[in-house]
Amino acid sequence: MSAAATDARARRAGRLRGLYAITPQRDDTASLARDVAAAIRGGAAAVQYRAKSLPAALMREQAAALAAVCRESGALFIVNDDAALAGDVGADGVHVGRDDAGIASARALAGAGLLVGASCYDDLARAKELCERGADYVAFGSLFASAVKPQAVRASLDLVRDASRLPVPVVGIGGIDAGNAASVIAAGAAAVAVITAVFDAPDVEAAARRIAEACASAAPSTNRTRP
């Protein structure tokens, strides 16, 4: 892998701080793009496009639209599961789960300079192995009861503390809102991934700002960013 690609990944990983907003599945591209823009105005440093059962053409349309919104706003844009789509729309990275492509395969499809993040659930050993394989960040959760995945395995803040010693950023996910986001950051996470508490709120921008501010208040001084 070239030094330029490695540097590009390091720069992108360094921007993964605070609120990492994950989109709900929605047919309406225009309203989704408006809400993503609002979340970024509220302080989201990264956005993940997540759609599990939409037609491929609509997913491409939405991913391209959100990539443009993030590019214009300076937020990271990550695509869930689909490395080829991430590469095609000029995303900053792809996020993979246990049943998706491996790290090397995802990077080959998405591009050498793009981030590959990985879900690690409640498994620190998995996270260590994926770091060795080249993962650029790892995510743990569900940390709290999740409306999106009520049956998800539960991870603890102690696990986040242990994982914070890994050489890549740690992301907490699952049931996170303005009331508990600071505890996740204080435990050592670089970012919190949030769907419901942002996109189900009546005011998306205000909801994002509350979470981003909670993250900033708990972050080490060297990692603080302005919401």
C-alpha positions in Angstrom: 0.0 0.0 0.0 1.3 3.4 -1.0 2.4 6.0 1.6 -0.2 8.4 0.1 -3.0 6.0 0.7 -1.8 5.3 4.3 -1.6 9.0 5.0 -5.1 9.6 3.6 -6.6 6.9 5.9 -4.8 8.3 8.9 -6.1 11.8 8.2 -9.6 10.5 7.8 -9.4 8.3 11.0 -8.2 11.4 12.9 -11.5 13.2 12.0 -13.6 10.5 13.6 -14.5 12.3 16.7 -17.7 13.1 18.6 -21.0 12.4 16.9 -21.1 9.8 14.2 -24.7 10.0 12.8 -26.1 6.8 11.1 -29.0 7.3 8.8 -32.4 5.6 9.2 -33.7 3.7 6.2 -36.0 6.1 4.3 -37.3 6.1 0.7 -37.4 9.9 0.4 -33.9 11.0 -0.7 -34.6 14.7 -0.4 -35.8 14.5 3.2 -32.9 12.2 4.1 -30.4 14.7 2.6 -32.0 17.6 4.5 -31.8 15.7 7.8 -28.2 14.7 7.2 -27.3 18.3 6.5 -29.1 19.3 9.7 -27.2 16.7 11.7 -23.9 18.0 10.3 -24.9 21.6 11.2 -25.6 20.3 14.7 -22.1 18.9 15.0 -22.0 15.5 13.4 -18.4 14.9 12.3 -19.2 11.7 10.4 -22.3 10.2 8.7 -22.9 6.6 7.8 -25.4 5.7 5.1 -27.2 2.6 6.2 -30.0 1.0 4.2 -30.6 -2.7 4.4 -33.5 -3.3 2.0 -33.9 -0.6 -0.6 -33.5 -1.2 -4.3 -30.0 -0.9 -5.6 -30.7 2.1 -7.8 -32.3 4.0 -4.9 -29.3 3.2 -2.6 -26.9 4.5 -5.2 -29.0 7.7 -5.6 -29.1 8.3 -1.9 -25.5 7.5 -1.3 -24.4 9.9 -4.0 -26.7 12.6 -2.6 -25.4 12.2 0.9 -21.8 12.0 -0.2 -22.3 15.4 -1.8 -23.8 16.8 1.3 -20.9 15.6 3.5 -18.3 16.7 1.0 -19.7 20.3 1.0 -20.0 20.3 4.8 -16.6 18.7 5.6 -18.0 15.7 7.3 -16.8 12.1 6.8 -19.1 10.0 4.8 -19.1 6.2 5.4 -21.2 3.6 3.6 -22.5 0.6 5.5 -21.7 -2.9 4.1 -21.3 -2.0 0.5 -17.6 -1.3 -0.3 -18.1 -1.1 -4.1 -20.8 1.6 -3.6 -18.5 3.5 -1.2 -15.8 3.6 -3.8 -18.3 4.5 -6.6 -19.7 7.6 -4.8 -16.4 8.9 -3.5 -17.1 8.1 0.2 -14.5 8.3 2.9 -14.9 4.7 3.9 -17.0 1.6 4.4 -18.2 -0.1 7.6 -18.4 -3.9 7.7 -20.1 -6.3 10.1 -19.5 -9.9 10.9 -21.4 -11.2 7.8 -20.0 -8.6 5.4 -16.8 -8.5 3.3 -13.5 -8.9 5.2 -11.1 -5.9 5.7 -8.9 -6.7 2.8 -11.8 -7.4 0.4 -13.6 -4.2 1.5 -10.5 -2.1 1.0 -9.8 -3.7 -2.4 -13.3 -2.7 -3.5 -13.6 0.7 -1.9 -10.0 2.0 -2.5 -6.7 1.9 -0.7 -7.1 5.3 0.8 -10.6 4.8 2.3 -11.4 3.9 5.9 -12.6 0.4 6.7 -14.4 0.3 10.0 -15.7 -2.9 11.6 -18.4 -3.9 14.1 -17.0 -5.9 17.1 -20.1 -6.2 19.2 -18.9 -7.3 22.6 -15.7 -9.0 21.4 -12.4 -7.4 22.2 -10.5 -10.4 20.7 -12.3 -9.8 17.4 -11.3 -6.1 17.5 -7.6 -7.0 18.1 -7.7 -9.4 15.2 -9.3 -6.9 12.9 -6.8 -4.2 13.8 -4.1 -6.6 12.8 -5.9 -7.1 9.5 -6.0 -3.4 8.9 -9.2 -2.0 10.3 -9.1 1.7 10.7 -11.6 1.9 13.5 -13.7 -0.6 15.6 -17.2 -0.3 16.9 -18.7 -1.9 20.1 -22.3 -2.2 21.1 -25.1 -2.2 21.8 -23.9 -0.2 24.8 -27.4 0.6 26.0 -30.9 -0.7 25.1 -31.4 0.0 21.4 -34.7 0.7 19.6 -33.1 -0.2 16.2 -31.7 -3.6 17.4 -33.5 -4.5 20.6 -32.0 -8.1 20.5 -28.4 -6.9 19.9 -25.7 -8.3 22.2 -24.8 -5.8 25.0 -21.3 -4.4 25.4 -20.1 -2.5 28.5 -18.3 0.7 29.1 -15.5 -1.4 30.7 -15.0 -3.0 27.3 -14.8 0.4 25.8 -12.1 1.3 28.3 -10.1 -1.8 27.5 -10.6 -1.2 23.7 -9.3 2.4 24.0 -5.8 0.9 24.2 -6.1 -0.3 20.7 -4.2 1.6 18.0 -7.3 2.8 16.2 -10.3 4.9 17.2 -13.1 3.2 19.1 -16.8 3.9 18.3 -19.6 3.2 20.8 -23.1 2.3 19.4 -26.5 1.4 20.6 -29.0 3.4 22.5 -26.8 6.4 22.8 -28.4 9.8 23.3 -27.5 13.2 24.8 -27.9 11.8 28.3 -25.3 9.0 28.1 -23.0 10.0 25.2 -20.5 11.7 27.6 -20.1 8.5 29.5 -19.1 6.6 26.3 -16.5 9.3 25.4 -15.2 9.4 29.0 -14.7 5.6 28.8 -12.3 6.1 25.9 -14.4 6.1 22.7 -13.5 8.6 20.0 -17.0 8.8 18.7 -20.6 7.7 19.4 -22.8 6.3 16.6 -26.4 7.4 16.8 -29.5 6.8 14.8 -32.7 7.3 16.7 -31.8 10.1 19.1 -30.8 12.2 16.1 -33.1 11.3 13.2 -36.3 10.6 15.2 -36.0 14.0 16.9 -38.5 16.7 15.9 -35.5 19.1 15.5 -32.6 17.1 14.0 -30.1 19.9 14.2 -30.8 20.6 17.9 -30.7 16.9 18.8 -27.3 16.5 17.1 -26.0 19.6 18.8 -26.9 18.3 22.2 -25.1 15.0 21.6 -22.1 16.7 20.0 -21.8 19.1 22.9 -22.0 16.2 25.4 -19.2 14.4 23.5 -17.0 17.5 23.4 -17.5 18.1 27.2 -16.2 14.6 28.0 -13.4 14.4 25.4 -9.7 14.7 26.3 -8.6 18.2 25.5 -6.4 17.0 22.6 -9.5 15.5 20.9 -12.0 18.3 21.5 -13.8 19.7 18.4 -16.3 22.5 18.3 -19.8 21.2 17.7 
